[in-house]
Amino acid sequence: MTASYARFEQSRMEADERFQSIVLVVDDSEFDRRVFARVLDEELYDLMFSNSCIEAMSILETTCPDLILLDMDMPQIDGLETLRRLKANLRFASIPVMMVTGHSERNVVVHCLQAGAIDFTVKPLDRESFLIKVARILNA
């Protein structure tokens, strides 16, 4: 390998690190946040965590994630109401939101998609299908 090619590869790897996708995980369960961290950290995403929807809205004042993973059952403001607020705000409306919840009832899925969720997945996570969905959203 030539010295110039080695420098090119090094600069490409550094650029890749600088342009990692930012994923905001909004879930009040510490266990679930650890699961997300374990699954997504292997994919080299830049992860941020929030344990409430109010905290997540505060984070969004200074950071624009490439994807929000949002749980339904949250204290104070639930995930569906938070999704509606995000999509009603022009600053946040274009951020893709995937609902990640233990609820699999058809009406819950329909309400989330109607409110603007880009996708929906049920806990416990099926690792492979979850990662495929996340990659599809981030590479769209």
Summary of the structure (lengths in Angstrom):
residues: 140
radius of gyration: 16.6
end to end distance: 34.0
largest distance: 59.2
contacts: 409
relative contact order: 0.15
helix: 48%
strand: 16%
